[in-house]
Amino acid sequence: MTGQALPAAGTGSGSGPDRGSGRGEVWRARALVAGRAAVRGLVIAPVSIVAGIPLVVLTVLAVSLLPLGVGAALLRPAVGMTRALTGWQRRLAREWSGVEIPEPYLPRAGRGRLPWLLGDPATWRDLLWLLVNVPVGAALGLLPVTLIGWAVLGVLSVPGLALTGDPFWPFALGFGVPALALAPFAGPALLRAQALVARSLLAPSDASERISALTETREAATDDAEAELRRIERDLHDGAQARLAAVGLSLGMAEDLVREHPEQAIALLAEARQHSGAALAELRSLVRGIHPPVLAERGLEDALRALAYASPLPVEVRYEMAERLPAPRETALYFAVAEALANVLKHSQADHARILVLGPEGRPGRFGRVSAEVWDDGVGGADADSGGGLGGMRRRLAAFDGTVTVDSPVGGPTTVTMEVPCA
């Protein structure tokens, strides 16, 4: 027993130096944190003053000279340099303080450069940040190094004051030691405070986020509409138009042969009838692709039941809505469900699928929104961010503030949920 107790005693006697070295590592780490915060503050403070004041002056001067036609030449570089400075601030806030500041700038969307800059609220928020950041950035940037300086000065002055009998040496000790202990924590906190002030002014406002979202949605809807028009034009040119041209050619040849070779004329007329029937079928198919007649005449419920009936996979349809949606939303939701069902047929290897449509009365907590769920018992693993059909569904519904969510674990089942506002 005594032999077993000796190593423990030896370990205990050695724990004193270990604890001392551990405390030394902690203090070195804290000193490194405080020093890093002081250096970073010394970067932020002078940039806030040296870059901020000239840019404020230049921007104000450019705006005041706009009526004279001279300000435009100054405003463009002033805004460009300001946005470069705010980009630098965003990067420092993210890397040094972990504060994310998204860019709020609106897309140009075909506008002239000057109207775009003047009409963007973020331009004026950047100018406000420049004004605020001159005193705030300078003060919060200099405080970490100032705190360290005061702490070191207070601690180092204690021996001299005590030897000379100065009665104020306890005050220097009482001030220097707490300041030295707080420096590792206060420095990063001050830099984070500067980053949070910047985020309050530089981050997108709710209005600018809404405008950006609407602009992107409008551009996506325009691109989709142009692509759809090109598809319709291509289908008409390659399909129905070619068949109708063949009908005209056959009728012209039959007209020349009807007197001398009536049998050949009859054959040409039969061929023309076949071409006209095929052209009519293609036109009907094209019209159904643009807007299914059953959707316009009988509503979304019957259109979805027709979609399920035409599917080679057994599809159950549950429709629980009291009223019809507005026609554009109804059409968007129909084609989104059709795309989701097409994905089930192509990729899921499912044996059964279900379409469930719920109005706001069947969705507690989802006031004013209609949802359509397409469920299948397939292999799962659908990637919501892969683009393709899911991307098209998202773009189509985004025009109405709609959303698409996918729950598809590997092994299944898969549920694609689409929601749109009722109005």
C-alpha positions, 0 to 999 in steps of 0.5 A, spaced: 500 500 500 505 504 501 509 503 495 502 505 491 502 511 495 508 514 493 507 515 485 501 519 487 505 523 492 510 524 487 504 526 482 501 531 487 508 534 488 509 535 481 502 538 480 504 545 482 509 546 476 504 543 472 499 548 474 503 553 474 505 552 467 498 551 465 496 558 468 502 561 464 499 558 458 492 561 459 495 568 461 499 567 454 493 566 450 489 571 453 495 576 452 495 574 445 488 575 444 488 582 447 494 584 443 491 581 437 485 585 438 489 591 439 492 591 433 486 590 429 483 596 432 489 600 430 487 598 423 480 600 424 481 606 427 485 610 422 481 607 416 475 610 419 478 617 419 483 617 413 478 614 408 471 615 411 472 623 412 474 624 405 469 619 402 463 623 406 466 630 403 467 627 396 460 624 396 456 630 399 460 635 394 458 630 388 451 630 390 451 638 391 454 639 384 449 634 380 444 640 378 450 643 375 452 636 371 459 636 374 457 631 380 455 625 376 463 625 374 464 625 382 459 621 384 460 614 380 468 614 383 465 616 390 460 611 390 465 605 388 470 607 393 465 607 398 462 600 396 469 598 396 470 600 403 464 597 406 466 591 402 472 591 406 468 592 413 464 586 411 470 582 410 473 584 417 466 583 421 466 576 418 473 574 419 475 578 426 468 578 429 464 572 426 458 578 424 455 576 417 453 583 413 450 581 407 450 586 401 444 590 400 445 593 393 439 592 388 441 589 381 442 594 376 436 591 371 437 595 365 437 602 368 443 607 367 448 607 372 447 614 375 439 613 376 441 606 379 446 609 384 441 614 386 435 610 386 438 604 391 437 606 398 443 602 400 447 608 397 445 612 402 445 607 408 453 607 406 453 614 406 450 614 413 455 609 415 461 613 413 458 618 418 457 614 424 463 610 423 468 616 423 467 617 431 465 610 432 470 606 428 475 611 431 473 610 438 472 602 438 478 601 435 482 605 439 479 603 446 483 596 446 490 598 445 488 604 450 486 599 455 492 595 455 496 601 455 493 604 461 493 597 464 501 596 463 502 603 465 498 602 472 501 596 474 509 598 472 508 605 475 506 601 482 513 599 484 516 606 483 510 610 486 511 605 492 518 606 493 517 614 493 512 613 498 506 616 493 500 615 497 496 614 490 500 607 488 494 603 491 490 607 486 494 605 480 494 598 482 487 597 483 486 600 476 492 597 472 490 590 475 483 589 473 484 593 466 490 588 465 485 582 466 479 585 462 483 587 456 483 580 453 475 580 454 474 587 452 478 588 446 474 582 442 468 585 445 469 592 442 471 590 435 464 586 435 461 592 437 464 596 432 462 590 427 454 590 430 454 597 429 456 596 421 451 591 420 445 595 423 447 600 417 450 596 412 445 590 412 439 589 407 433 592 410 426 589 410 424 593 404 431 592 400 430 585 401 423 585 398 425 589 392 431 584 391 427 578 391 421 581 387 427 583 382 430 577 381 423 573 381 421 578 375 427 577 371 426 569 372 419 569 370 421 573 364 426 568 362 422 563 363 416 566 359 421 567 353 424 560 354 416 558 353 415 562 347 421 560 344 419 552 345 412 554 343 415 557 336 419 551 335 414 546 336 409 550 331 415 551 326 417 543 327 410 540 328 404 543 326 406 548 321 410 543 317 404 538 317 400 544 315 405 546 309 404 539 307 397 539 307 397 545 302 402 542 298 398 535 297 391 539 296 395 543 290 397 537 287 390 534 288 387 540 284 392 538 278 391 531 278 383 531 279 381 531 272 386 526 269 388 522 275 382 522 280 385 516 283 392 519 285 388 525 287 384 521 292 390 518 295 393 525 296 387 528 299 387 522 304 394 524 305 392 531 306 387 529 311 392 525 315 396 531 315 391 535 318 389 531 323 396 530 326 397 537 325 390 538 329 392 533 335 399 537 335 396 544 336 391 541 341 397 538 345 401 544 345 394 548 347 394 543 353 401 545 355 400 552 355 393 552 359 390 545 360 382 546 358 380 542 364 383 546 368 380 552 365 373 549 365 373 545 371 378 547 376 384 545 379 381 539 382 379 535 376 385 537 372 389 534 378 385 528 377 386 528 370 393 528 371 393 522 376 388 518 371 393 519 365 399 517 370 402 509 369 403 509 376 397 509 381 396 516 384 391 518 389 388 525 389 385 528 396 383 535 394 381 539 400 379 546 398 373 550 399 374 555 393 378 556 387 384 559 387 385 565 382 387 563 375 394 565 375 396 561 381 392 555 380 396 554 373 402 555 377 400 550 382 398 545 377 404 545 373 408 545 379 404 538 381 405 536 374 413 537 374 413 533 381 409 527 379 413 527 372 420 527 377 416 521 381 415 517 374 422 518 372 427 517 378 423 515 384 422 507 382 415 508 386 409 503 387 404 508 389 404 516 389 399 521 392 397 528 391 394 532 397 391 539 396 390 543 402 387 550 403 388 555 409 382 552 412 386 545 413 392 548 415 392 551 422 397 556 423 398 557 415 393 563 414 392 565 407 396 559 404 395 553 399 399 547 399 400 541 395 404 535 397 406 530 392 408 524 396 411 517 393 414 511 396 420 511 392 427 510 393 428 517 396 435 521 395 432 527 391 436 533 392 432 539 393 438 544 390 440 540 384 436 545 379 432 541 374 425 540 375 425 542 382 429 549 380 423 550 375 418 549 380 421 554 385 422 559 379 414 558 377 412 559 384 416 564 386 413 569 382 407 568 387 411 568 393 410 561 393 415 556 396 418 549 395 420 544 400 423 537 399 423 531 404 427 526 401 431 521 405 435 516 402 430 510 402 424 514 401 419 516 402 419 523 398 415 529 400 415 535 395 411 540 398 409 547 394 405 553 397 402 559 394 398 565 398 391 565 396 391 572 393 
